Amino acid sequence: MLTVANLANLFPSPIEPYVVDQIEELRRRGVRVIAASVRRPKPTTNAIAPEIVLQSISLMILLRAVWLCLSRWQHISDLVWRIVFRGTEGPLQRLKALLHTWLGACFAVLLEGQRVDHIHVHHGYFGSWVGMVAARLLHVGFSLTLHGSDLLVRNAYVDVKLEDCSFCLTISEFNRRYILERFPAVTAKKVLVSRLGVKVPPPGVVERPQTPYTGRLRLLAVGRLQPVKNHAFLIRACAELARSDIGFECAIAGVGPERQNLAQLICNCGLVGKVDLLGYVPQGQMEALYSHTDVVVLTSHSEGIPLVLMEAMARRKIVLAPAITGIPELVLPGKTGFLYQPGSMPDFIERLLFIRLLLQARFGRYPSHLVSAGQQLEWMQHAAQVQVRQNFEREKNLKSFADLFLSRVAPPTEKLPHANLVLQQI
């Protein structure tokens, strides 16, 4: 039986449901998957529990890892040389990489005797260095999936990881082009696009009733409260709307270290009662939130292709997002949603006001000569759902992921249930 160790920095994570989905899909194909997490996850009753948690390893494992590094030094010596003597990383980053090398040896110790054939790591953060070192020490294959900020922002040693992996999955054509242009030593056949996806109601299924436009523009943002998500930009945009006496309400769903700063900004801008920080919203309550929203907005500095945009479009919601990274592969401007120039407050406000005008036309709050514009908006919402159903549907893309993954990992002589070796890159 093919055995794959699947490692993530934190597993399971409520904001990364696709990791669980992919593990379950591989298990349905007859693959033994050892789920592992670097950090200790919070207890949960409705997700796969990790079999290995590196944050909980014993002193004995740590000592055995030292011996493994010494006895198989030739397998990792070039990595240590790269950390210490090459590259442009600072002293603290280099020290962390050395510690992560030790942690990788611990992972290898825990996997010894498990007959692991391959190690796959989600995201290019430090967990991918841990997985790469373990794969070196166990002499097995290594691969990783790159998403957004792990490639574009927090990308320490990504050059080494890309060189070392047997293949790299990434979620957008933008990412693939970026990798091949930025890292010319990486061969094109090594980098493969594997899109994520969400559930989409089948055609003809009656969806939850949508609350009609009331005259007050209802905005929703969903995402971790971190600087990269740039929620402060949205709050400042809301302050511009308030100064222009435009009726609106804005909700921001998510948790994170920026909550206090954002709450203070809301207070400073006089937006208390107009902009609400909802905190963590369970998936079961998101449906009601979407149904009472006019526009789902995204203001991030960096992204892959966000699931929140897919979920919103699958529910026929209007979306407004920055024209960055892989987002234009999902949001086709003027066809399935709206894009604005990254960092441009005037352009963001202009798009919001245009959407407001279309909503007024659609719901009979504007002169009759704009009725066609309202019909155009309705067609765009339909096209958005079709776009997700055709290209970002979860079950379809999970099957494509498993086909792609197994074609690179499974030995040619080993036959796995449902494995399709004739593949088409998206």
N, C-alpha and C positions, 0 to 999 in steps of 0.2 A: 504493500500500500504506500502511495506517495505521502510523505509527511512534510508539512510546511510549518515553520515557526513564524507567526505573524506578530510583529512588535509595533507598539505605538508608545509615544511619550506618556499618554494617559488613555487607558482602555478599561471599561467602556467610557465614552464621553457623550453627554447628551447633545453636544453640538456637532458630533461627528458620527451620525447614525450609519453612514455608508460603510464604516469599517466593520460593524456587526453584520450588515447586509452581505458584504463580500465574503466574510468568513462563512456565513450560513450557506451561501451559494456554492462555495468550494466544497463544503461538507456534503451538500446534496449531490455533488459530482463524485463522491467516494473518496475525497481527499481527507486525510487526517490533519487537522489544523490545531496547532498548539498556540492558543491565544496568550500573549504576554504584554505586560505593561511595565514601563519604567517606574512611574509613580503609582502610589497606592490609590485606587479609585474609591469613591464613596460607595457605601453599600447600596445595592439596588436589587429589586426583585424581578424586573422585567427585561434583563439584558444578560448576555453571556458573561460569566465571571472569568477573569484571567486565571490561567493555570500557573503562571509565573509572574511574580511582582518583584522587580529588582530592588525596590526600595526596602523590601523586607528581608533581604538576604542575611545569612548568619556570618559570624566571624570565621567559621570553618570554610565557608564558600569563598570568602575574601582571601584567605590564606591559600586555598587551592588554586585560586585565580592567579596569584603571584607565581606559583610553581608552573602553571600552564604557560604563562607568558615567558618564563625563563626556558622551559623545555622546548617550546615551539617559537623561539625568538625569531627564527628566520622568516616566519610567516608574517610578522608584524613589524620587523625592524625598519622597513622603508616608511611605514606610517609614522613611527616615532621620529625618524629622521626628518620627515616633512613637518611634523609639529614643531620640533625644536629649532631647526635650521633654515627652513624655507618658508615662503609665503609672507604676507604682510600683516598677519594677525598680531594683536597686542599680547603682552605677557599674560594677562588674565585669561584671554581666550585660549592661549596655548596651554596654560595650566589646566583649564577645564577639559581640553581635549585629551590630555594625559590621564586625567581622572576617568574620563569616559572610555578610554582604552582599557583601563583596569575593569570598569563596569562591563565592557564587552567580553572580557575574559571570564567574568562572573557568569554572564549569560551563557557562554560556551560551556562552562562547568555544569550548569543546570540542564543544559541540553544533551550533554554526553550520555550515551546509552539510549537515547530516544530515537535513534536511527533517522535523524532529520536529514532531508534531501536538499532543503532550500530555506533561506531566511528572507522574508519580505518585511519591509518597514514602511509604515505610513508616515508621510511628511519627511522633509529633509532636515529637521531639527537634530538635536544631539542624539536622539534615539537611533537615527540612521547611522551615526558613527559607531554606536554600541553594536548594532546589528551587523555592520560591515566587519568589525573586528572579530565578532563571534564566528562569522562565516569564514573568515580567514583561518582562524584557529581550528575550526572543525573541517576545513577543506570542503565546504559546500557552496552552492550558488547563493548569490545575494542580489536582491533587487529592491527598488524603492518606488513610492508614488510621491510625486511633487505636485503641490496644489497652487499656492499663491505666494504668501509672504515668505514661506520656507525657501522659495526660489529667488524672489525679487527683493526681499528686505533682510530677513534673518537667515543668511545663506552661507554661514561660515563653513569652510572646507567642502562646499558643494562640488568644487572641481574634482577633488579626490574621490568623492562618493560616485560621481558620474563616470569617472575613469574606471573605478573598481567594479561597478555593478555589471551583472550580465545583461540586464535590461532595465530601463526606467519607464514607468508609466506616468503620464501626466494628463491633466484634465482638459486641456484646451490646445487648439492649434497655435494660439499665441505663445503659450509656454514652450511648445515644441520648437517653434521658430527661434524663440529667445535662447533656448539651450544650444541649438545648433549654431547660432550666430555668435553667442558669447563664449562658447567652449568648442572651438573648431576641432579639437582632438577627439571629440565624441562622434562616433559614426552615426549616420542618420538611421540605420536599421536598428540601433539600440534604443531609440526614443520613440515610444508608442503612445498614441492618444487613446485614453480610456475615459469617456465622459461619465459624470455622475448623473443622477436622475431622481425624480420624485414621483409619487403616485399621481395619476391623472384620471379624473372621472371618465369612464368610457363614453363614447358618443351616445347621446340620447338619455343619459342618466340625469334625473332631476337633481339639481344642486341646491345647496342651502340658499334660501331667498336672500338677495342682496338689498341692503337698505338704500333707498334712492338718495340721490344728492339733495341735501337740505338747504343749500345756500352757503353753508360753512364748509370750507375745504378741510376734509379729514385726512390727515397724513399719518402714516405708520412707518416706523423704522424698526427693524429687528436685527440684533447683532450684539456681540460682546461689547461691553463698555471699556474699550481699549483705545489708545491714541490712534492706531491705524484705521479704526472704523470712522474716525473724524465726526463723531456726533456733534461736536461743538460747532461745526460748520452749519449743520441743520438748525441748531438752536439760534445761531446768528441770523440765518435766513428767516426763521420765524419772527425774530425781532424786526426784520425789514418789513414783513407782511403786516405786523402790528402797527408799525409807524405809518404804513400806507392805508390803515383802517380797513384791511381786508380780513373778513371773518375766516377763522380757521381754528382747528384744534389738532394737536400733535401728540402722538403716543410713541414712546421708545421702549421696546421690550428687550430685556437682556440684563446681565449682571457683569460686574467686572471692576477693576481698580479705579476706573475713571468716574464712578458714580458720584462721589463727593464733589469733584471738580465740576461735573455737569450740573449737579443740583445748585451749586453756587452760581454758575453762569446763568441758569434759568432765573434765579432770584435777582441777580444783577441786571438782567435784561427786562425785568418786570413781567415775566411770562408765567409766574405761578398761577396755576389753574388753566393755563392754555397749553403748556407743554408738560406732559406727565412721564415720569420714569416709572415704568410698570414693574421693573425687576424681572425675575424669572417667570415666564408664562408657560405652563405645561402644554404639551402638544394638543391635548384634548380641548384646550380653551382657545387655541389659535384660530380655529374655524370661525368662532364668533367674532374674534378680533378682525379677521380679514373681511367678514361680511359687513362690518360697520366702517370700512375704510374706503376712501375714494382713490387715494394714491399711495402706493408703497414706494418709499424713497430709500436710496442708498447713497452714502456720501463718503465712502472709504477712500483712503489713499492708495490701497493695494488690495487686490482680491484675486481669486481664481475665477470660477464662475459660480456665484453664490447660490446656495440652495434656496435662500429666502426669495430670490427673484423668480426661480423656477416654481416655487410653491404659489407665489402670488399670481403668476401668469397662468398656471394650471387652474386657478380659481377665477380667471378672467378679470383680474385686477389690472389697473393702469400702473405701470412702473416707470420710475424716473431714476436713472443711475448715471455715474460718470463714464465717459467713453475711455475706459482703461482696460488693459490686459485682455482677458477672454470674454468680457461682458458683451462686446458687440457681436459675438458669435451666437448669443442668446437673444439679446435685445436688438432687433433690427430697427434703427431709428425711423419713426413715422409709420412703421408696418406692424411691429409687435410691442412697441413701447417707445419711450423717449430717452435720449441721452443728452447729457450736457457736458460742456467743456470742463475738464477736471480743474478744480480750484477756483472756477469763475463764479462768483456770487451773482453778478448781473445775469449771466446765462442761465443759472439755476432758477433764479426768480422769474425770468422771462418764460422759461418752460412751464413753471408752475402756473403762471397766470394764463398761459395759452391752454393748458389742460383745464383750468377753471372755466375758461370761456367755452370750451367744447362740452363740458359737463352742463353748463347753463343751457346751451343749445339743445342738448339731448333731452333734458328734462323740462323743456318748455318754459325756461326762464329768460328767454332772449328772443329777439325778433325772428320771424318765420324764415327770413332769407338765410339764417344760419342752421336751419334744420339739417341740411345735407352734411354739415360739419359734425353734428351730433351722430348722424348715421355712420359717418366715417369712424368715429370713436368706437361705436358698437362693433363695427367690422374689425377694428384693431384688437379689441378684447377677444374676439373670436379667433383671430389669427394668432394671438399670443398663446392661447390654449392649444391650438393645432401645432404650433412650433414646439412646445414642450412635449406634446404627445408623440410627435414624430422623431424628435432628436434627443429629448432629455427625460424619457419615461424610464422609471426605475427598473422594472422587471426586464425590459428589453436591454438596457445598458448593463445590468448585472450579468445577463447571459453573455453579452459581448465581452465583458471583463473576464469571465471565467474561461471562455474560449481562448482569448488572447493570452491570459496568464498560463494556462495549462499547455498551450502550444510551445511556450518558452521554457517551461519547467519540467514537464513530464518527459521521461526518457522515451525515445522513439518506439521502443518495443513494448512499452506499457500502455494498455488501452484503458481509458477511464470512461465511465458511463456518461453519455451525452456530449463527450468532447468533440467539438467540431474543429478540425484542423485546417479548414479552408476559411481564411479570415479576410476581412476587408477593414483596413484602417479607416477610421472616420476622418 
